[in-house]
Amino acid sequence: MSDTHSFSRMTLDAACDSTRRTFADRPDVTGIDIGYRWKGGRPTREVVVRVHVREKRPVSALAAEAVIPRRIDGVPIDVIAADYHPHLATVPADHQRRHPVLLGGVSVGRRDAAAGTIAAIVIDKAENRPALLSSWHVLAGPAAVIGDEILQPGTGDGGRSPVDSVAALGRSMLDEHGDAAIAHLTGMRFWAPYIYGTFTTPESARDPDLGEILVKSGRSTGQTRARVDGEGIYFLDYEVEPGIVRRRGINGFKLVPADPDLQDEHALSLAGDSGSSWCDGETGEAVGLHFAGDKAPSPGTANAIACRMTSVLERLNIRFASVADLAIRNMGAAEFEMSSSQGSLYWAARARPSHLPMSPAVHGQLGKLSAHIMSYGERK
């Protein structure tokens, strides 16, 4: 989709900043961004400044000071009805199970919470050790303490301690830069630098481009494709301490179904998808970390909200794990072999043997993984 507007990005940014200063503190405002104007349930090519509100009401029902003007600094303003909230699952999903190898795109969570999604396996640059990346409200939450136990699958998907304990909570962030956290792996399971389903390896990150198509693999909705519809700040209510709820404004971008004609038929994101990586389907570059969606989407309003992956990596001081990290850290210098028998994959490393039963679906995907690892070993 090409951008049709008569304003430079500098002018749009300035108008968006003015709009933030005027309306960001209003409790009914849930977002302020630059994006496409929508008409009749479909996006147009006109790029405007948009104010998101929990409920659109007629001008006649509003006090004069509550009316959002049609233009600010000469730039058109569009008002969008949307109420966003963190996407943490409250019920199990039957397709999310215990995975013998930790990957992005699968269920994860705290012992005392439900379930979200692993974005990817990362390397903590400060401690030079592998960790899993997800959302703050998935791994940390209001009662978090460094070292808290993290399970795969999450408790909401049947994860139980100690058998499913795979990581310990590390650093986290819940501020204007994002909703994100890492948990250091305990070594109880092998890991791989892939995203389940897409089998992409996000080796780098970049900022979003308005109108581009991105893909994600989430715990609840699996693989979905979406178009970047807006960039700005989005306001959500979080329980930041036990019993204490605060409004937080997070910079990021909004996504809508890639095909507007199908948005009534396919869920773009659901509870439990928080923590998913939004990636460039062609390059594998990670662009966003999914953390929210519309609280009660009506037909034609499916959407998702993500914070910028570049900000997350910088603020948490992490980088994406690579195949080289896999070979060095999982296997070390030890030889390893893989064999298939009765639907199971056996990994053997001299340091720590492990028997890993799995379903045929997981076995098929790990067959691709094993070929990739073996190929890497031959090149070495």
C-alpha positions in Angstrom: 0.0 0.0 0.0 1.5 3.3 -1.0 1.2 6.4 1.2 -1.0 9.1 -0.1 -0.6 12.4 1.7 0.6 16.0 1.2 2.6 16.2 4.4 6.2 15.3 5.1 7.1 12.9 7.8 8.6 15.8 9.8 5.3 17.6 9.6 3.3 14.5 10.6 5.7 13.9 13.5 5.4 17.5 14.7 1.5 17.3 14.6 1.6 13.9 16.4 3.8 15.4 19.2 1.3 18.3 19.5 -1.5 15.9 19.7 0.2 13.9 22.4 0.8 17.0 24.5 -2.9 17.9 24.3 -4.6 14.6 24.6 -2.2 12.0 26.1 -3.4 12.5 29.7 -7.1 12.0 28.9 -8.2 8.7 30.5 -10.4 7.8 27.5 -7.5 8.1 25.0 -5.9 4.7 24.3 -3.4 5.7 21.6 -2.0 8.5 19.5 -0.2 7.6 16.3 0.6 8.3 12.6 -1.2 5.9 10.3 -3.8 5.3 7.7 -7.3 6.8 7.8 -10.1 4.2 7.9 -13.4 4.5 6.1 -16.2 1.9 6.0 -14.0 -0.6 7.8 -11.2 -0.4 5.3 -7.9 1.5 5.3 -7.5 4.3 2.8 -4.2 5.5 1.4 -4.4 8.8 3.4 -1.8 9.1 6.2 -3.0 11.2 9.1 -2.5 11.6 12.9 -4.9 9.3 14.7 -6.4 9.5 18.2 -7.6 6.2 19.6 -10.4 6.3 22.2 -12.3 3.7 24.2 -15.6 4.8 22.7 -16.5 7.1 19.9 -19.4 9.4 20.8 -21.2 12.0 18.7 -20.0 15.6 19.0 -23.4 16.6 20.3 -22.8 14.4 23.4 -19.4 15.9 24.3 -18.5 19.1 26.2 -16.7 21.6 24.0 -13.3 21.0 25.6 -13.7 17.2 25.0 -14.1 17.5 21.2 -11.0 16.4 19.2 -10.4 18.9 16.4 -10.5 17.8 12.8 -7.0 19.2 12.3 -4.0 19.9 14.5 -1.2 22.1 13.0 -2.9 21.8 9.7 -2.7 17.9 9.7 -6.0 15.9 9.5 -7.0 14.0 12.7 -8.8 10.7 12.6 -10.5 9.3 15.7 -10.5 5.5 16.1 -12.4 3.4 18.6 -10.1 0.8 20.3 -9.5 -0.4 23.9 -6.2 -2.2 24.2 -5.0 -4.7 26.9 -2.1 -7.1 27.4 -2.6 -10.4 25.7 -2.0 -13.0 28.5 -4.0 -16.2 28.1 -6.5 -17.3 30.8 -7.4 -20.7 29.2 -5.3 -23.5 27.7 -4.8 -23.9 24.0 -4.6 -27.5 22.9 -2.0 -26.9 20.3 0.5 -25.4 22.8 2.3 -28.1 24.6 5.6 -29.0 26.2 8.4 -28.7 23.6 11.5 -30.7 24.0 13.6 -27.9 22.5 12.9 -24.3 23.4 12.0 -22.2 20.5 10.3 -18.8 19.8 6.6 -19.0 19.2 5.7 -21.5 21.9 3.9 -21.2 25.3 5.7 -19.8 28.3 4.8 -18.3 31.6 5.3 -17.9 35.4 4.2 -20.4 38.0 1.6 -18.0 39.2 0.3 -16.7 35.9 -1.4 -18.1 32.7 0.6 -18.3 29.5 2.2 -16.1 26.8 4.7 -16.7 24.0 8.5 -16.9 23.7 9.6 -14.3 21.2 13.0 -15.9 20.6 16.1 -17.2 22.3 18.6 -14.4 23.0 22.0 -13.9 24.5 22.3 -11.7 27.5 25.3 -9.5 26.5 26.0 -8.5 30.1 26.3 -12.0 31.4 27.1 -13.8 28.1 24.4 -16.5 28.7 21.3 -17.6 26.8 17.9 -16.4 27.8 14.3 -16.4 26.5 12.6 -13.2 25.6 8.9 -12.4 26.1 6.7 -9.6 27.5 7.0 -8.1 31.0 3.5 -9.1 31.8 4.2 -12.7 30.7 7.5 -13.3 32.6 7.5 -10.7 35.3 4.2 -9.1 36.4 3.3 -7.1 39.6 4.9 -9.5 42.1 8.1 -10.4 40.2 11.4 -11.1 41.9 14.7 -11.7 40.0 15.1 -15.4 39.8 11.4 -16.3 39.7 10.7 -19.7 38.0 9.6 -19.7 34.4 7.8 -22.7 32.9 7.4 -24.1 29.3 4.5 -24.6 28.7 3.0 -21.9 30.8 0.7 -22.8 33.7 -2.3 -22.0 31.6 -1.3 -24.7 29.2 -0.6 -27.3 31.8 3.0 -26.4 32.7 4.0 -27.7 36.2 7.0 -27.2 38.5 9.6 -28.6 38.7 9.3 -30.8 35.5 8.6 -27.8 33.2 10.9 -25.3 34.8 13.3 -24.0 32.1 14.4 -20.5 33.1 14.8 -17.9 35.9 13.6 -14.3 35.6 16.2 -11.7 34.7 15.9 -8.1 33.6 12.6 -6.6 32.6 11.1 -3.3 31.4 7.7 -1.7 31.5 8.0 1.9 30.3 7.7 4.1 27.2 10.2 1.9 25.4 8.3 -1.4 25.8 6.7 -4.2 27.7 9.5 -6.9 27.8 11.6 -9.2 29.9 14.2 -12.0 29.7 14.6 -15.2 31.7 17.9 -17.0 31.8 17.9 -20.6 30.7 18.6 -23.1 33.4 20.0 -25.8 31.1 17.2 -28.2 31.7 16.3 -28.3 28.0 18.1 -27.8 24.8 17.2 -24.7 22.8 17.4 -23.5 19.2 17.5 -20.0 17.6 14.4 -20.6 15.5 10.7 -19.5 15.7 8.4 -22.5 15.7 6.2 -22.8 12.7 8.0 -20.2 10.5 11.5 -21.7 11.3 13.0 -18.3 10.7 16.1 -17.2 12.6 15.8 -13.5 13.7 19.5 -12.5 13.6 18.9 -8.7 13.6 16.2 -6.1 14.3 15.0 -2.9 12.6 12.2 -0.4 12.9 8.8 -0.8 11.2 7.8 0.8 7.9 4.3 2.0 7.6 2.3 -0.2 5.3 4.7 -3.2 5.3 3.6 -6.8 5.9 5.0 -8.7 8.9 4.5 -12.2 10.2 4.3 -13.7 13.7 4.0 -17.1 15.3 2.1 -17.0 18.6 0.9 -19.4 21.3 -2.8 -18.8 20.6 -3.2 -17.9 16.9 -0.2 -19.5 15.4 1.1 -17.9 12.2 -0.6 -14.7 11.1 0.3 -11.9 8.6 -0.4 -8.3 9.3 0.1 -4.8 7.9 1.7 -2.0 9.8 -1.2 0.4 10.1 0.2 3.1 12.5 3.2 4.2 14.5 2.9 6.1 17.8 2.1 5.7 21.5 -0.5 3.4 23.0 -2.0 3.5 26.5 -2.8 0.5 28.6 -3.7 -0.2 32.2 -1.2 -2.5 34.0 -1.2 -4.0 37.5 2.3 -2.7 38.3 2.3 -3.9 42.0 -0.1 -6.3 43.7 -3.5 -4.5 43.7 -2.1 -1.2 42.1 -3.1 -0.4 38.6 -1.3 2.3 36.6 -1.8 3.7 33.1 1.3 3.2 30.9 2.1 4.8 27.5 4.3 2.6 25.3 5.8 3.6 22.0 5.3 1.1 19.2 3.1 0.3 16.2 -0.3 -1.0 15.4 -1.0 -3.9 13.0 -4.2 -4.9 11.1 -4.9 -7.9 8.9 -2.8 -8.0 5.7 -6.0 -8.6 3.7 -8.9 -6.3 4.9 -11.4 -8.7 3.2 -10.4 -11.5 5.6 -10.2 -9.6 8.9 -13.7 -10.8 10.0 -12.7 -14.5 9.4 -9.3 -14.9 11.0 -8.1 -13.8 14.4 -4.9 -11.7 14.1 -4.0 -12.1 17.8 -5.6 -13.4 20.9 -4.9 -13.7 24.6 -1.7 -15.7 25.0 0.1 -14.2 22.0 1.9 -11.6 24.0 5.7 -12.0 23.6 5.5 -13.1 20.0 8.0 -11.6 17.5 6.7 -9.7 14.5 9.2 -10.3 11.7 9.9 -9.5 8.1 8.8 -12.7 6.4 11.5 -12.4 3.7 14.6 -11.3 5.6 13.7 -12.7 9.0 14.5 -9.4 10.7 12.6 -8.9 13.9 10.6 -5.7 14.0 8.3 -5.8 17.0 7.5 -7.6 20.2 3.7 -8.2 20.5 2.2 -7.1 23.8 -1.5 -6.1 23.3 -4.6 -6.1 21.1 -8.1 -4.7 21.2 -9.8 -5.6 24.4 -13.1 -6.5 22.7 -12.7 -6.3 18.9 -15.8 -6.1 16.9 -16.1 -7.4 13.3 -13.7 -5.5 11.1 -11.5 -4.2 13.9 -8.9 -7.0 14.5 -5.6 -5.5 15.4 -2.4 -6.0 17.4 0.1 -3.7 19.2 3.8 -4.2 19.3 6.8 -2.3 20.8 9.9 -1.7 18.7 12.3 -4.7 18.8 15.2 -2.3 18.4 14.3 -0.6 21.7 13.9 -3.9 23.5 17.2 -5.3 22.4 19.0 -2.0 23.4 17.3 -1.5 26.7 17.7 -5.1 27.9 21.2 -5.4 26.5 20.6 -8.5 24.5 21.1 -9.9 21.0 19.4 -12.7 19.2 21.0 -16.2 19.5 22.5 -17.7 16.4 23.2 -21.2 15.0 26.8 -20.6 16.1 25.7 -19.9 19.7 23.6 -23.2 19.5 26.6 -25.2 18.5 29.0 -23.7 21.0 26.7 -23.4 24.0 24.3 -26.4 23.7 26.9 -28.9 22.5 30.2 -27.3 23.3 33.1 -29.3 21.8 31.4 -32.6 22.5 30.2 -34.7 19.6 26.5 -35.2 19.3 24.2 -37.4 17.3 20.5 -37.5 16.5 18.5 -40.5 15.6 14.8 -41.1 15.1 12.9 -44.0 16.7 9.2 -44.6 17.2 8.4 -40.9 16.9 11.1 -39.7 19.2 14.4 -37.9 18.7 17.4 -38.8 20.8 20.0 -36.1 21.4 23.3 -37.3 22.9 26.0 -35.0 24.2 28.8 -36.3 26.3 28.2 -33.5 28.8 24.5 -34.2 29.4 22.5 -37.0 27.6 18.7 -36.4 27.3 15.8 -38.4 25.9 13.3 -36.2 24.2 9.9 -37.7 23.2 7.9 -35.7 20.8 4.9 -35.7 18.5 5.3 -36.3 14.7 4.7 -32.6 14.1 7.5 -31.6 16.3 9.7 -34.4 15.0 9.2 -33.1 11.4 10.2 -29.6 12.3 13.2 -30.8 14.3 14.3 -32.9 11.4 14.8 -29.6 9.5 16.7 -28.3 12.5 19.0 -31.2 12.8 19.9 -30.9 9.1 20.7 -27.3 9.6 22.9 -28.0 12.6 24.7 -30.9 10.8 25.3 -28.6 7.8 26.7 -26.0 10.1 29.0 -28.6 11.7 30.3 -29.7 8.3 31.1 -26.1 7.4 33.1 -25.8 10.7 
